[in-house]
Structures are given as structure tokens and as C-alpha cells.
């Protein structure tokens, strides 16, 4: 799906986006994906980096400025860790609205990058053009909104503090009237 979307952006919109795929991939499926990319995308506009540990991923983001994070999934259990990592880096996201990903809609300041799971490549290309043609001020607002969304909704330290606070509240509420002997 992603390769076909990027091919649409390249051929009908003239956008030569460079796609870097980070993540595992091996065997026949990975070979099929690479072959499909080779057939559909302009030479030199994609690379497959494979698995990266968390520290290595952060270093890659620090050394390789990106403009947008894209994830085209047909199913998702929640807000994927890869999307959370991208938000933490301040990247606007273009993702399919499946599973818990729709939670992103709650923050109107984020780039409106949610696409239906059955979107067309032209709809993806339109969304990409919208982002890439935004002025610097708008783009910087999207960057700030991504980072803020991550800080409030995804950051382990923020979530752990809220969880601990809630546990203390529950303990206080349930211990009222309880006498220890």
C-alpha cells in the first residue's frame, strides 16, 4: 500500500520523496516488498535499514532529518510504538485510521494525516502535497503539536506519574474506614 501511494506521489505529483524503511523484514515477503519498490519507485528514492534498537533509532533520527512519518497499516491494536517514536521526534504523521490510531484525531493541532484504511493512492498524495506545501510557520506548528501530543499522551514518565497518582487515589479511597490491627 505504501509503495503504491509513494508511486502515485512520484508519478502524478512529481514529488521525489525519499522513503527510508526502518524495521524488520526478511524472507520472501521482504524480498517481494523490495522488488515491488524497485519496480514502482524512482531509483535511489528508497532504502531498507532493517531492525534498530531504541538508542540506534534515536541516533538515526538525530542524524537524518525527516519531514514526515508514514505508516500504512490495515490493522493496529493501539497507537503503534513507531508512530509514538515519530511524534516524539516532532514529525507530522500520515497514517491509516485503524485500531487505536484514530486517537490522534482528538488533537486538532496535529497535521490532519489520518487516512481511511481503504484510501486511494491519490488521497495519500493529496495529503502529502498538503503537508509539503504548508508554509514554514504551519509546518513548525505541526512539529510542536506532534511533540506535545507525545509528551502528554505517550511519554513513559508522564504516563507513569499519572498512573502512580491514580493508584494512590484508589488506595486512599479504598482505605477509608479501614482499621489495621
Z-matrix of the N, CA and C atoms (Angstrom, degrees):
N
C 1 1.456
C 2 1.535 1 110.52
N 3 1.323 2 116.30 1 -46.33
C 4 1.470 3 119.65 2 -178.38
C 5 1.528 4 110.75 3 -63.84
N 6 1.310 5 116.56 4 -43.55
C 7 1.465 6 119.45 5 -178.96
C 8 1.525 7 110.75 6 -61.47
N 9 1.324 8 116.82 7 -43.29
C 10 1.468 9 120.04 8 178.46
C 11 1.528 10 110.90 9 -64.61
N 12 1.333 11 116.43 10 -37.79
C 13 1.466 12 120.13 11 176.77
C 14 1.524 13 111.15 12 -63.12
N 15 1.324 14 116.11 13 -46.64
C 16 1.467 15 119.97 14 179.92
C 17 1.528 16 111.34 15 -65.51
N 18 1.320 17 116.88 16 -37.07
C 19 1.465 18 120.55 17 177.37
C 20 1.524 19 110.22 18 -61.78
N 21 1.323 20 116.96 19 -40.13
C 22 1.472 21 120.68 20 177.21
C 23 1.531 22 110.27 21 -61.98
N 24 1.319 23 116.56 22 -44.49
C 25 1.466 24 120.33 23 179.64
C 26 1.527 25 110.33 24 -62.88
N 27 1.316 26 116.86 25 -39.15
C 28 1.468 27 120.49 26 -179.20
C 29 1.525 28 111.82 27 -71.23
N 30 1.329 29 117.32 28 -46.23
C 31 1.462 30 119.53 29 -172.51
C 32 1.523 31 113.59 30 -81.94
N 33 1.333 32 117.74 31 -43.61
C 34 1.467 33 118.12 32 -175.04
C 35 1.528 34 113.03 33 -92.75
N 36 1.327 35 117.38 34 -20.14
C 37 1.462 36 119.81 35 -177.57
C 38 1.517 37 112.74 36 -115.00
N 39 1.319 38 117.44 37 -8.04
C 40 1.457 39 120.80 38 178.81
C 41 1.516 40 114.79 39 69.29
N 42 1.307 41 117.50 40 23.83
C 43 1.466 42 121.81 41 -179.42
C 44 1.521 43 108.60 42 -94.93
N 45 1.315 44 117.06 43 112.52
C 46 1.459 45 120.24 44 178.70
C 47 1.529 46 109.95 45 -94.19
N 48 1.296 47 115.03 46 72.46
C 49 1.453 48 121.99 47 178.80
C 50 1.525 49 108.22 48 -72.03
N 51 1.308 50 115.85 49 143.39
C 52 1.454 51 120.47 50 173.15
C 53 1.523 52 107.69 51 -97.59
N 54 1.311 53 116.36 52 122.86
C 55 1.454 54 122.70 53 -178.92
C 56 1.519 55 109.36 54 -103.67
N 57 1.319 56 115.60 55 123.77
C 58 1.452 57 121.46 56 174.91
C 59 1.513 58 107.10 57 -113.85
N 60 1.318 59 116.03 58 118.16
C 61 1.465 60 120.68 59 179.19
C 62 1.514 61 108.49 60 -96.33
N 63 1.326 62 115.10 61 120.35
C 64 1.464 63 121.21 62 177.98
C 65 1.520 64 106.57 63 -112.24
N 66 1.291 65 115.66 64 128.59
C 67 1.454 66 119.23 65 178.75
C 68 1.510 67 110.83 66 141.99
N 69 1.321 68 114.40 67 170.52
C 70 1.460 69 118.18 68 -176.91
C 71 1.519 70 111.48 69 -69.11
N 72 1.246 71 113.72 70 162.69
C 73 1.449 72 120.71 71 177.14
C 74 1.511 73 108.16 72 173.09
N 75 1.295 74 114.86 73 120.23
C 76 1.459 75 118.50 74 177.85
C 77 1.515 76 108.35 75 -154.27
N 78 1.280 77 114.71 76 168.52
C 79 1.447 78 119.84 77 176.17
C 80 1.516 79 113.04 78 78.45
N 81 1.324 80 114.48 79 -164.71
C 82 1.464 81 121.67 80 -173.87
C 83 1.520 82 112.44 81 -61.35
N 84 1.352 83 117.83 82 -40.72
C 85 1.468 84 119.68 83 -178.02
C 86 1.521 85 110.72 84 -62.34
N 87 1.319 86 116.89 85 -46.97
C 88 1.470 87 120.57 86 179.69
C 89 1.525 88 110.56 87 -61.36
N 90 1.320 89 116.55 88 -39.06
C 91 1.459 90 120.24 89 178.17
C 92 1.528 91 111.02 90 -64.35
N 93 1.343 92 116.92 91 -38.46
C 94 1.465 93 121.18 92 177.37
C 95 1.526 94 111.10 93 -64.47
N 96 1.318 95 116.19 94 -42.99
C 97 1.473 96 120.78 95 179.82
C 98 1.525 97 109.77 96 -62.99
N 99 1.308 98 117.20 97 -46.24
C 100 1.464 99 121.16 98 179.60
C 101 1.528 100 110.25 99 -61.88
N 102 1.325 101 117.36 100 -43.30
C 103 1.468 102 121.09 101 179.12
C 104 1.531 103 110.65 102 -63.07
N 105 1.345 104 116.78 103 -40.60
C 106 1.468 105 120.67 104 179.14
C 107 1.526 106 110.05 105 -64.18
N 108 1.337 107 116.31 106 -42.58
C 109 1.468 108 120.33 107 177.84
C 110 1.527 109 110.39 108 -62.29
N 111 1.302 110 116.81 109 -42.00
C 112 1.465 111 121.28 110 179.97
C 113 1.527 112 111.28 111 -61.06
N 114 1.334 113 115.89 112 -37.95
C 115 1.478 114 120.13 113 -179.54
C 116 1.523 115 112.81 114 -76.64
N 117 1.330 116 117.74 115 -36.33
C 118 1.460 117 120.61 116 -170.56
C 119 1.524 118 115.15 117 -97.63
N 120 1.326 119 117.76 118 -28.28
C 121 1.465 120 120.39 119 -173.08
C 122 1.521 121 111.91 120 -104.63
N 123 1.318 122 115.11 121 151.64
C 124 1.463 123 120.52 122 178.39
C 125 1.534 124 109.82 123 -60.69
N 126 1.291 125 115.41 124 140.94
C 127 1.458 126 121.69 125 -179.98
C 128 1.530 127 110.38 126 -56.69
N 129 1.317 128 115.60 127 137.04
C 130 1.456 129 120.81 128 177.51
C 131 1.513 130 115.04 129 81.34
N 132 1.343 131 118.11 130 5.26
C 133 1.470 132 119.92 131 -178.21
C 134 1.516 133 112.98 132 -104.14
N 135 1.336 134 117.84 133 12.38
C 136 1.456 135 120.08 134 178.29
C 137 1.519 136 110.36 135 -151.23
N 138 1.334 137 114.43 136 152.62
C 139 1.460 138 120.63 137 174.14
C 140 1.521 139 108.63 138 -151.25
N 141 1.316 140 115.26 139 150.43
C 142 1.456 141 122.44 140 179.96
C 143 1.524 142 107.58 141 -115.81
N 144 1.326 143 116.91 142 113.56
C 145 1.463 144 120.53 143 -174.84
C 146 1.522 145 113.93 144 -94.16
N 147 1.318 146 118.21 145 -16.67
C 148 1.456 147 120.24 146 -179.05
C 149 1.519 148 112.06 147 80.58
N 150 1.328 149 115.00 148 -165.46
C 151 1.462 150 121.69 149 -176.08
C 152 1.527 151 111.33 150 -70.40
N 153 1.337 152 115.16 151 142.81
C 154 1.462 153 121.92 152 173.39
C 155 1.520 154 108.26 153 -134.79
N 156 1.310 155 115.57 154 139.88
C 157 1.457 156 120.20 155 171.95
C 158 1.523 157 109.19 156 -71.90
N 159 1.320 158 116.51 157 168.36
C 160 1.458 159 121.11 158 -176.13
C 161 1.520 160 112.31 159 -57.97
N 162 1.315 161 117.43 160 -47.37
C 163 1.476 162 120.92 161 -179.11
C 164 1.528 163 110.58 162 -63.34
N 165 1.332 164 115.82 163 -43.20
C 166 1.454 165 120.29 164 179.49
C 167 1.529 166 111.11 165 -63.46
N 168 1.332 167 116.47 166 -38.37
C 169 1.465 168 120.93 167 178.17
C 170 1.527 169 110.49 168 -63.45
N 171 1.330 170 117.24 169 -45.22
C 172 1.470 171 120.44 170 178.66
C 173 1.530 172 110.69 171 -61.59
N 174 1.320 173 116.98 172 -41.02
C 175 1.461 174 120.37 173 177.93
C 176 1.527 175 110.83 174 -64.03
N 177 1.348 176 116.20 175 -40.60
C 178 1.455 177 119.29 176 179.19
C 179 1.518 178 110.26 177 -61.60
N 180 1.338 179 117.14 178 -47.55
C 181 1.463 180 120.28 179 178.57
C 182 1.534 181 110.97 180 -59.42
N 183 1.330 182 117.10 181 -40.01
C 184 1.469 183 120.58 182 -179.06
C 185 1.530 184 111.60 183 -65.55
N 186 1.321 185 116.92 184 -33.44
C 187 1.462 186 121.06 185 -175.96
C 188 1.524 187 114.75 186 -97.36
N 189 1.320 188 117.29 187 -6.45
C 190 1.461 189 121.57 188 -176.45
C 191 1.524 190 109.25 189 -134.80
N 192 1.307 191 116.63 190 83.56
C 193 1.463 192 119.14 191 -177.87
C 194 1.533 193 111.08 192 -55.20
N 195 1.303 194 114.89 193 131.32
C 196 1.459 195 121.31 194 178.29
C 197 1.524 196 108.24 195 -116.38
N 198 1.299 197 116.37 196 161.32
C 199 1.464 198 122.14 197 -178.60
C 200 1.511 199 111.67 198 -105.72
N 201 1.333 200 116.36 199 -34.10
C 202 1.460 201 121.19 200 -175.04
C 203 1.528 202 108.73 201 -152.57
N 204 1.314 203 115.27 202 150.07
C 205 1.456 204 121.37 203 172.87
C 206 1.513 205 107.47 204 -109.91
N 207 1.322 206 116.69 205 132.73
C 208 1.466 207 121.55 206 -178.44
C 209 1.519 208 108.54 207 -125.04
N 210 1.324 209 115.91 208 132.29
C 211 1.459 210 121.12 209 172.79
C 212 1.514 211 108.44 210 -138.05
N 213 1.295 212 115.11 211 119.43
C 214 1.461 213 121.10 212 179.57
C 215 1.524 214 107.97 213 -109.54
N 216 1.317 215 116.42 214 98.00
C 217 1.450 216 121.68 215 -178.88
C 218 1.516 217 108.96 216 -118.51
N 219 1.320 218 116.09 217 144.56
C 220 1.457 219 119.90 218 177.04
C 221 1.515 220 111.47 219 -90.14
N 222 1.328 221 117.04 220 -14.76
C 223 1.459 222 120.98 221 176.89
C 224 1.521 223 108.05 222 -153.28
N 225 1.292 224 115.64 223 147.55
C 226 1.460 225 120.72 224 179.94
C 227 1.520 226 107.27 225 -155.67
N 228 1.314 227 116.29 226 136.26
C 229 1.454 228 120.06 227 -178.67
C 230 1.516 229 113.12 228 -77.88
N 231 1.288 230 117.91 229 -29.51
C 232 1.461 231 121.92 230 -176.99
C 233 1.518 232 108.33 231 -158.77
N 234 1.312 233 116.18 232 -156.16
C 235 1.460 234 119.81 233 175.67
C 236 1.525 235 106.53 234 -82.58
N 237 1.301 236 117.10 235 104.02
C 238 1.459 237 123.24 236 -171.63
C 239 1.521 238 112.46 237 -53.41
N 240 1.327 239 115.27 238 144.31
C 241 1.456 240 121.00 239 179.08
C 242 1.526 241 110.95 240 -57.66
N 243 1.321 242 117.59 241 -36.33
C 244 1.466 243 120.22 242 -179.81
C 245 1.526 244 110.99 243 -64.34
N 246 1.322 245 117.46 244 -37.14
C 247 1.469 246 120.98 245 177.24
C 248 1.523 247 109.36 246 -68.45
N 249 1.325 248 116.96 247 -41.12
C 250 1.462 249 120.63 248 178.53
C 251 1.522 250 110.95 249 -61.98
N 252 1.333 251 116.90 250 -42.01
C 253 1.472 252 120.86 251 177.30
C 254 1.524 253 110.77 252 -60.00
N 255 1.325 254 116.59 253 -42.55
C 256 1.466 255 120.55 254 -179.79
C 257 1.524 256 110.98 255 -64.85
N 258 1.329 257 116.84 256 -43.32
C 259 1.470 258 120.62 257 177.58
C 260 1.523 259 110.38 258 -60.77
N 261 1.330 260 116.67 259 -40.22
C 262 1.467 261 120.62 260 179.39
C 263 1.524 262 111.31 261 -61.66
N 264 1.324 263 117.20 262 -28.12
C 265 1.464 264 121.83 263 178.36
C 266 1.522 265 111.79 264 -86.25
N 267 1.346 266 116.82 265 -1.27
C 268 1.458 267 120.34 266 179.64
C 269 1.514 268 113.58 267 83.00
N 270 1.314 269 117.61 268 18.55
C 271 1.458 270 119.44 269 -178.91
C 272 1.529 271 111.52 270 -86.73
N 273 1.313 272 117.14 271 130.31
C 274 1.460 273 118.83 272 168.00
C 275 1.530 274 107.49 273 -62.83
N 276 1.317 275 116.81 274 149.87
C 277 1.459 276 119.56 275 -177.56
C 278 1.522 277 111.02 276 -121.00
N 279 1.326 278 114.30 277 144.54
C 280 1.464 279 122.73 278 169.56
C 281 1.521 280 104.41 279 -121.52
N 282 1.316 281 116.12 280 111.52
C 283 1.457 282 122.13 281 -172.15
C 284 1.522 283 110.04 282 -141.71
N 285 1.325 284 115.41 283 158.95
C 286 1.457 285 119.42 284 176.87
C 287 1.528 286 109.47 285 -80.10
N 288 1.306 287 115.26 286 140.93
C 289 1.467 288 123.22 287 -178.26
C 290 1.524 289 108.71 288 -83.93
N 291 1.328 290 115.62 289 79.90
C 292 1.453 291 122.34 290 179.09
C 293 1.521 292 108.86 291 -129.34
N 294 1.315 293 116.57 292 151.31
C 295 1.456 294 120.41 293 178.21
C 296 1.516 295 111.38 294 55.37
N 297 1.321 296 116.28 295 -134.43
C 298 1.458 297 121.92 296 -177.58
C 299 1.513 298 114.76 297 -82.68
N 300 1.319 299 117.89 298 -0.44
C 301 1.466 300 121.44 299 -177.63
C 302 1.530 301 110.80 300 -62.75
N 303 1.329 302 117.38 301 -28.77
C 304 1.459 303 121.27 302 -179.66
C 305 1.514 304 113.51 303 -60.72
N 306 1.342 305 117.68 304 -13.87
C 307 1.464 306 120.59 305 176.50
C 308 1.525 307 111.53 306 -58.28
N 309 1.313 308 116.62 307 -26.23
C 310 1.466 309 120.74 308 179.56
C 311 1.525 310 111.51 309 -60.57
N 312 1.317 311 116.44 310 -25.43
C 313 1.460 312 121.15 311 -179.00
C 314 1.537 313 111.42 312 -63.50
N 315 1.332 314 116.87 313 -21.31
C 316 1.459 315 121.07 314 -177.52
C 317 1.525 316 113.03 315 -65.35
N 318 1.303 317 117.51 316 -20.55
C 319 1.460 318 120.59 317 -178.77
C 320 1.524 319 109.47 318 -110.65
N 321 1.313 320 115.65 319 102.52
C 322 1.472 321 121.71 320 -176.02
C 323 1.530 322 112.45 321 -67.36
N 324 1.334 323 118.08 322 -13.17
C 325 1.466 324 120.16 323 -179.71
C 326 1.523 325 112.57 324 -78.40
N 327 1.339 326 116.90 325 -20.82
C 328 1.462 327 120.50 326 179.28
C 329 1.523 328 110.18 327 -68.05
N 330 1.326 329 116.17 328 153.80
C 331 1.455 330 119.50 329 173.11
C 332 1.528 331 107.86 330 -58.09
N 333 1.330 332 118.39 331 133.45
C 334 1.466 333 119.95 332 -178.35
C 335 1.532 334 111.39 333 -74.42
N 336 1.323 335 115.53 334 73.93
C 337 1.452 336 121.26 335 -172.69
C 338 1.515 337 115.67 336 -102.40
N 339 1.334 338 117.55 337 13.79
C 340 1.464 339 118.78 338 177.78
C 341 1.520 340 110.39 339 -82.11
N 342 1.311 341 115.42 340 129.19
C 343 1.462 342 121.63 341 178.36
C 344 1.524 343 108.82 342 -119.01
N 345 1.324 344 117.46 343 145.14
C 346 1.459 345 120.48 344 173.88
C 347 1.517 346 108.72 345 -57.49
N 348 1.325 347 116.43 346 149.10
C 349 1.464 348 120.39 347 179.28
C 350 1.531 349 111.25 348 -59.74
N 351 1.332 350 116.55 349 -28.39
C 352 1.468 351 120.12 350 -179.76
C 353 1.533 352 111.97 351 -104.52
N 354 1.318 353 116.77 352 32.17
C 355 1.469 354 121.41 353 179.00
C 356 1.526 355 110.04 354 -64.34
N 357 1.307 356 114.47 355 163.44
C 358 1.471 357 119.73 356 176.81
C 359 1.531 358 109.16 357 -96.13
N 360 1.325 359 117.36 358 157.46
C 361 1.459 360 119.40 359 174.47
C 362 1.533 361 112.29 360 -57.01
N 363 1.329 362 117.86 361 -32.58
C 364 1.467 363 120.52 362 178.43
C 365 1.531 364 110.35 363 -66.06
N 366 1.329 365 117.66 364 -38.64
C 367 1.465 366 120.13 365 177.89
C 368 1.525 367 110.72 366 -64.76
N 369 1.335 368 116.55 367 -40.26
C 370 1.461 369 120.05 368 175.56
C 371 1.529 370 110.07 369 -60.91
N 372 1.323 371 116.47 370 -48.23
C 373 1.460 372 120.66 371 -178.75
C 374 1.527 373 110.76 372 -59.55
N 375 1.339 374 117.29 373 -40.68
C 376 1.465 375 120.67 374 176.99
C 377 1.527 376 110.97 375 -58.49
N 378 1.331 377 116.37 376 -45.03
C 379 1.464 378 120.60 377 -178.69
C 380 1.518 379 110.54 378 -65.29
N 381 1.328 380 116.88 379 -40.96
C 382 1.458 381 120.58 380 178.59
C 383 1.523 382 110.62 381 -63.97
N 384 1.323 383 117.10 382 -42.83
C 385 1.469 384 121.05 383 177.68
C 386 1.528 385 109.78 384 -61.38
N 387 1.338 386 117.39 385 -42.33
C 388 1.472 387 120.59 386 178.28
C 389 1.524 388 111.04 387 -56.30
N 390 1.330 389 116.60 388 -44.87
C 391 1.459 390 119.89 389 -179.33
C 392 1.524 391 111.29 390 -68.33
N 393 1.312 392 116.65 391 -49.02
C 394 1.469 393 120.45 392 -175.26
C 395 1.525 394 113.07 393 -68.57
N 396 1.327 395 116.68 394 -22.45
C 397 1.462 396 119.30 395 179.42
C 398 1.526 397 112.25 396 -95.61
N 399 1.330 398 117.54 397 1.88
C 400 1.467 399 118.90 398 178.56
C 401 1.527 400 109.36 399 -69.78
N 402 1.324 401 115.82 400 148.63
C 403 1.464 402 119.03 401 179.38
C 404 1.532 403 109.33 402 -71.50
N 405 1.332 404 115.94 403 166.74
C 406 1.467 405 120.96 404 -175.82
C 407 1.526 406 112.10 405 -57.96
N 408 1.326 407 117.20 406 -41.46
C 409 1.462 408 120.80 407 -178.61
C 410 1.530 409 110.96 408 -63.19
N 411 1.319 410 116.96 409 -44.38
C 412 1.470 411 120.53 410 178.79
C 413 1.519 412 110.64 411 -64.58
N 414 1.327 413 116.53 412 -44.62
C 415 1.459 414 119.51 413 179.87
C 416 1.529 415 110.32 414 -60.47
N 417 1.328 416 117.63 415 -43.52
C 418 1.463 417 120.42 416 179.46
C 419 1.530 418 111.41 417 -64.11
N 420 1.323 419 117.67 418 -32.66
C 421 1.477 420 120.29 419 174.71
C 422 1.530 421 110.04 420 -65.12
N 423 1.329 422 116.96 421 -40.37
C 424 1.470 423 120.18 422 177.16
C 425 1.531 424 110.53 423 -63.35
N 426 1.325 425 116.75 424 -41.65
C 427 1.461 426 121.33 425 178.25
C 428 1.533 427 109.93 426 -60.16
N 429 1.320 428 116.50 427 -49.50
C 430 1.462 429 120.76 428 179.74
C 431 1.521 430 112.14 429 -62.41
N 432 1.319 431 116.71 430 -39.87
C 433 1.473 432 120.93 431 179.95
C 434 1.529 433 110.53 432 -66.24
N 435 1.327 434 117.31 433 -37.89
C 436 1.467 435 120.47 434 177.81
C 437 1.523 436 110.47 435 -62.68
N 438 1.328 437 115.93 436 -47.69
C 439 1.458 438 119.83 437 -179.29
C 440 1.530 439 111.46 438 -64.60
N 441 1.312 440 117.17 439 -40.37
C 442 1.460 441 120.70 440 179.79
C 443 1.528 442 110.70 441 -67.59
N 444 1.326 443 117.14 442 -40.47
C 445 1.458 444 119.86 443 178.12
C 446 1.525 445 109.43 444 -59.69
N 447 1.333 446 116.39 445 -45.12
C 448 1.459 447 120.17 446 178.78
C 449 1.524 448 110.68 447 -61.15
N 450 1.328 449 116.56 448 -46.17
C 451 1.470 450 119.73 449 -177.35
C 452 1.521 451 111.29 450 -59.23
N 453 1.326 452 117.59 451 -43.38
C 454 1.465 453 121.79 452 -175.76
C 455 1.527 454 112.38 453 -79.55
N 456 1.335 455 117.63 454 -38.96
C 457 1.466 456 120.57 455 -170.07
C 458 1.520 457 115.65 456 -107.92
N 459 1.326 458 118.14 457 -14.17
C 460 1.467 459 119.34 458 -172.39
C 461 1.521 460 114.55 459 -128.06
N 462 1.307 461 118.53 460 -24.01
C 463 1.458 462 122.37 461 -175.40
C 464 1.526 463 111.02 462 -59.76
N 465 1.328 464 116.50 463 127.01
C 466 1.455 465 121.23 464 -178.87
C 467 1.532 466 111.14 465 -58.98
N 468 1.334 467 117.95 466 -41.12
C 469 1.462 468 118.89 467 -178.22
C 470 1.524 469 111.62 468 -67.10
N 471 1.324 470 117.29 469 -39.79
C 472 1.461 471 120.34 470 177.85
C 473 1.519 472 110.37 471 -66.02
N 474 1.316 473 116.30 472 -45.99
C 475 1.463 474 119.88 473 -178.42
C 476 1.525 475 111.48 474 -66.71
N 477 1.336 476 117.79 475 -39.17
C 478 1.460 477 121.13 476 179.17
C 479 1.523 478 110.76 477 -64.22
N 480 1.327 479 116.76 478 -41.15
C 481 1.474 480 119.73 479 178.34
C 482 1.520 481 111.03 480 -63.11
N 483 1.322 482 116.63 481 -43.99
C 484 1.462 483 120.70 482 178.49
C 485 1.513 484 111.89 483 -64.30
N 486 1.327 485 116.28 484 -39.37
C 487 1.461 486 120.87 485 178.99
C 488 1.533 487 110.41 486 -65.07
N 489 1.326 488 116.59 487 -45.72
C 490 1.461 489 120.72 488 179.26
C 491 1.526 490 110.52 489 -62.35
N 492 1.322 491 117.02 490 -41.77
C 493 1.463 492 121.16 491 178.10
C 494 1.526 493 110.18 492 -60.57
N 495 1.319 494 116.86 493 -42.92
C 496 1.466 495 120.84 494 -179.87
C 497 1.526 496 111.34 495 -66.91
N 498 1.332 497 117.85 496 -38.74
C 499 1.465 498 120.65 497 177.16
C 500 1.529 499 111.08 498 -62.80
N 501 1.341 500 116.28 499 -41.69
C 502 1.471 501 119.59 500 177.53
C 503 1.520 502 110.56 501 -62.78
N 504 1.327 503 116.25 502 -40.67
C 505 1.462 504 121.01 503 179.01
C 506 1.534 505 110.50 504 -62.52
N 507 1.304 506 116.96 505 -44.74
C 508 1.464 507 120.96 506 179.54
C 509 1.520 508 110.21 507 -64.16
N 510 1.333 509 116.51 508 -43.13
C 511 1.460 510 120.35 509 179.23
C 512 1.512 511 111.02 510 -61.66
N 513 1.316 512 117.45 511 -40.55
C 514 1.463 513 121.48 512 179.05
C 515 1.528 514 110.67 513 -66.15
N 516 1.319 515 116.49 514 -43.84
C 517 1.468 516 120.23 515 -178.89
C 518 1.512 517 112.29 516 -65.96
N 519 1.314 518 117.68 517 -37.11
C 520 1.474 519 119.84 518 -177.34
C 521 1.504 520 113.28 519 -84.65
N 522 1.336 521 118.15 520 -14.61
C 523 1.458 522 119.33 521 -179.10
C 524 1.528 523 112.26 522 -94.26
N 525 1.307 524 118.26 523 -1.01
C 526 1.465 525 120.78 524 178.19
C 527 1.520 526 108.45 525 -64.65
N 528 1.319 527 116.76 526 126.50
C 529 1.453 528 121.91 527 179.06
C 530 1.526 529 113.26 528 83.76
N 531 1.312 530 117.49 529 -0.41
C 532 1.454 531 120.77 530 179.48
C 533 1.514 532 108.56 531 -90.51
N 534 1.319 533 116.01 532 128.30
C 535 1.454 534 120.79 533 179.26
C 536 1.510 535 108.24 534 -115.27
N 537 1.291 536 115.16 535 128.65
C 538 1.461 537 121.24 536 179.27
C 539 1.510 538 108.63 537 -91.69
N 540 1.333 539 116.85 538 138.42
C 541 1.469 540 120.66 539 179.84
C 542 1.489 541 111.52 540 -101.80
